[in-house]
Amino acid sequence: MSSFSIGQFSLEYWQSLTEEAQTNLSLGEYYQAEECYGHALTEAQKLIDDLSLSAQYEHSARLYKTACYNLARVCQYQARTDDAFYYHQLAHIQIQQFADKQQLTPVTRYSALQVLDGTIVTLLEYYQQSNVKASKKFADALINEHVAFMEKHNNMNLLSEAPQETTGCGQCEGCVVPDTENAVIH
């Protein structure tokens, strides 16, 4: 496990919490898994809240989304659909607000917008499967809002390559940009 720390955020701590939660989840210990994933979300929230930590760290949005989605997964295992939806919405809203911050580097913004594309798909899937009468209206409104948001950012999410050439994030040891994707792998 690589060690990376900026300010009060520690990737190693986030990873250890996530690994412990995954172990608990695999053992069916949902309360303990949810508790660890909750602490991982609190750690990732530091990146979203404090731009001095995250403006140049392109993985901020991805870590935040992962923490939210892990909590949603625990809720889904317990048939707590509304709670799972809450965490999916939380990821979408927080990452959208994060991506809108002017202090982000182009690569960090690009990464956040790419993550945001994933969150909208999850929310639309929920609306598609939902029995709520107004689901189609909610889905249509979400799509319209997403399109307007991405247009505001010059559809940067549609670029086939990140705004800057990079061989890694420059902050973590061992990051690699695969030839076929624009994601950095640790």
HUMODA-V602172 format. One record per pair of residues at least 24 apart in sequence whose ideal C-beta (glycine too) atoms are under 8 Angstrom apart, sorted by the first residue. I is the first residue (numbers start at 1). J is the second residue. Records with the same first field share a line. If there is no record, write none. Layout:
# HUMODA-V602172
I->J / J
This chain:
# HUMODA-V602172
2->172 / 173 / 174 / 186
3->173
4->171 / 172 / 173
6->53 / 54 / 57 / 171
7->46 / 50 / 52 / 53
8->46 / 50 / 53
9->43 / 46 / 47 / 50 / 53 / 54
10->43
11->63 / 172
13->43
14->40 / 43 / 44 / 63 / 67
17->43
18->66 / 67 / 70
21->70 / 74
22->70
25->73 / 74 / 77
30->74 / 77 / 78
33->74
34->71 / 74 / 75
37->67 / 70 / 71 / 74
38->71
40->67 / 70
41->67 / 68 / 71
43->67
45->94
48->94 / 95 / 97 / 98
51->101 / 103 / 104
54->98 / 104 / 108
55->101 / 103 / 104 / 105 / 108
56->105 / 108 / 171
57->108 / 169 / 171
58->105 / 107 / 108 / 110 / 111 / 169 / 184
59->111 / 169 / 172 / 184 / 186
60->98 / 108 / 111 / 112
61->95 / 98 / 99 / 108 / 111 / 112 / 115 / 116
62->111 / 115
64->91 / 94 / 95 / 98
65->91 / 95 / 115 / 118 / 119
68->94
69->122
85->126
88->119 / 122 / 123 / 126
89->123
91->119
92->116 / 119 / 120 / 122 / 123
95->119
96->149
99->153
100->149
106->156 / 162 / 163 / 164
107->162 / 163 / 164 / 166 / 169
109->153 / 156 / 163
110->156 / 157 / 159 / 162 / 163 / 182
111->162
113->150 / 153 / 156 / 157
114->157 / 182 / 183
116->146 / 149 / 157
117->157
120->146
